[in-house]
Amino acid sequence: MAEKSGADILIEALTDLGVEVVFGYPGGAVLPIYDALFKQDRIKHILVRHEQAATHAAEGYARSTGKPGVVLVTSGPGATNAVTGITDALMDSIPMIVITGQVPTGLIGTDAFQEADTVGITRHCTKHNYLVKDPASLCSVIHEAFYIATSGRPGPVVIDIPKDVQVASATYAKPAAIQHKTYRPQTDPDKAKIQEAVDMIAAAERPVFYTGGGIINSGPEASRLLRELAELTGAPVTSTLMGLGAFPASSDQWLGMLGMHGTYEANWAMNKADLIIALGARFDDRVTGRLDAFAPNSRKVHIDIDRSSVNKIVRVDLPIIADVGRALAAMVDCWKERQHPKPDLTEWFGRIEGWRQVGCLKYEDKADVIMPQQAICSLYEATKSRAPIITTEVGQHQMWAAQHFDFEAPNKWLTSGGLGTMGYGLPAAIGAQLGNPDDLVIDIAGEASIQMNIQELGTATQYRLPVKIFILNNEYMGMVRQWQELTYQSRYSESYSDALPDFVKLAEAYGWKGIRIETRGELEDGIQAMLDYDGPVVVDCRVAKLANCFPMIPSGAAHTEMLLQAAEVSGEMDDEAKALV
Amino acid sequence: MHIKEETRQRHTLAVIVDNEPGILARIAGLFTARGYNIESLTVSEITEDKSVSRITIVTSASEHVMEQIHSQLERLVPVHKVKDLTVLGPHVERELALVKVAGTGDHRIEALRLAEVYRARVVDATIASFVFEVTGGSEKIDKFVELMGEVGLVEVARTGIVAISRGAEAA
């Protein structure tokens, strides 16, 4: 068989694996790969402006399409700049392959120019990583890396390729289906346990489905099956931040998001439930609140593909290790097979209705100032018919979007949940737009977060991507300020966004359209102008400066100790409370 | 404010891994990254083709954390199997130490006598020193080293614990 260069093997393997888009940034240690890219036209390369953005763009692409995101960066700073996005993908279980250049094998360990110990640095922020020293193993490593990144609980995989390995030659043969020596994710559920779970649901008086990002990762079929199971069982459904969209917000059974900024009804339902069915969710501290008060009188079923997620935070009664989609399919079949009638949950829904009546998300739409919640609601009303893809940065705007923007379908909501990475939203929107060229893609941002990867305006311009950025500009790192009000007697230490750029002029400088919305009267028209423009738009929406995000469960408090409004917030907390994240 | 600690129990784990570069860093790093403690760690190849290694880890943790350590280790891609020997039943733990003792006269004679009691072998001798090889459970080695301290201990090298289950079956 004819031999090829390592760089050509990489391109051929990526092509065989169905890769259409690579997000990257060239540099010395990846020049052979960039030359190989230049000579082909099957893989499209998207040139970002910073390597961190390449990783978030790949995440946005992956989360919105279900395909793995691919990143290509150089050695040293190229790799270290990618670390934040790699960690983000690990925390949110996003399938991603990051190819990093490395100094030639002979120079490894000599502190060579642009050398960094990439496999060492990324060992604990990847699902797995490789340093390929032998060109003959390149082909199998790339195929294996894709298999590991996309199977089981998805995650990022780094392949570090020294420059001489990119140049040296070897043979390439597309391998048959991968049978890994040690890595065998368990995807099929134990039938007996499924039956036990189904019978528990049938017998429950106050069941709640607590769903998470695992349902999105499992694919659209898992979302469909969740709807079917919810229909069969009649049980109410809540979701984590990462799982929004898996269940339609328009359903009567929908409780809204749970957790720190979740709804009153979702958190009270969790607290009073007699059965919690956790589906692809991992009991994050943002979800549970104070652990000894979390769903205290419930039995718990936990379906997760990752064994280490089980009993990590909350002890459960029935763990089922499986792909959540397959488990849902088995539960639907088993429910029908056992001919369980639809349980009568009238009393349970009666109590839920009482909690709903609290109207925890209500806010006052004011005439003299734009309330940030109103801005999200107006954006939702203007765009819902187009089922847009929404990305966010991190902070108050992210929580307001999660609370007030309703989703009917999966893969429409892209946010940095686990790591909470400011600067995620714009590059993620770019990745999502590339994967979904006909969709409306909006980054709901804050004026502080957007500046963390603002350079990516240029990337959208270059590839004619009509991404919209909707900035809720309150001139504060609002969530930091909110916590300072809650915990530190409003000592606003470094949380004011001083010296802000003129976002309209900044947009124009990059060839975008810039729109400023300053008064309540301009809100709807401004949003319409954004939607009417056939190209990328930055909207600088000036909102109430001191609005806070409620409801809120303070760190370390129980679900039932939820704060509903600002008046309940005051004073200074003790050291125990200050130490909580 | 004070940080609370949980009660811990000692466990001995046998971790069977693919012998790839970086595997030890992966395992040791997992323990530091997640705040688990390592009391002893040994590693050696166990197959003829040198493709598989057995890592013996002694750790102490609460039952809840122990379950996490187990599943976190199993989650690593190159890990074949994790066996918690402490949970699986009776097992044998051994350690080997090389103990250098220098001295003359009575000290020298006493060192030799103690070595005999502990079934330590002399693997090197000069007019003024011995190197003893002693194997056994960690407590025995501790005690031997402590006694040698009285008669001219110079330095100690210990392997750390290796362990295997009792009986005919593999754990």
Contacts between the chains, C-beta under 8 A, distances in Angstrom:
chain1	res1	chain2	res2	distance
A	119	B	22	6.3
A	120	B	22	7.8
A	120	B	25	7.0
A	123	B	22	6.8
A	123	B	25	6.4
A	123	B	26	6.0
A	123	B	29	5.8
A	124	B	29	5.5
A	124	B	30	7.4
A	124	B	33	5.0
A	127	B	77	7.2
A	128	B	77	4.3
A	131	B	21	7.1
A	131	B	22	7.7
A	148	B	77	6.1
A	180	B	77	7.7
A	181	B	18	6.2
A	181	B	80	7.5
A	182	B	17	7.9
A	182	B	18	5.6
A	182	B	77	6.5
A	182	B	78	5.8
A	182	B	79	6.1
A	182	B	80	4.9
A	183	B	77	4.8
A	306	B	75	6.9
A	307	B	71	4.5
A	307	B	74	6.7
A	307	B	75	7.1
A	308	B	68	6.5
A	308	B	71	3.9
A	308	B	72	5.0
A	308	B	74	7.6
A	308	B	75	5.2
A	310	B	71	7.4
A	311	B	64	7.0
A	311	B	67	5.8
A	311	B	68	7.6
A	312	B	68	5.9
A	315	B	64	7.7
A	575	B	1	4.0
A	576	B	1	5.8
A	579	B	1	6.2
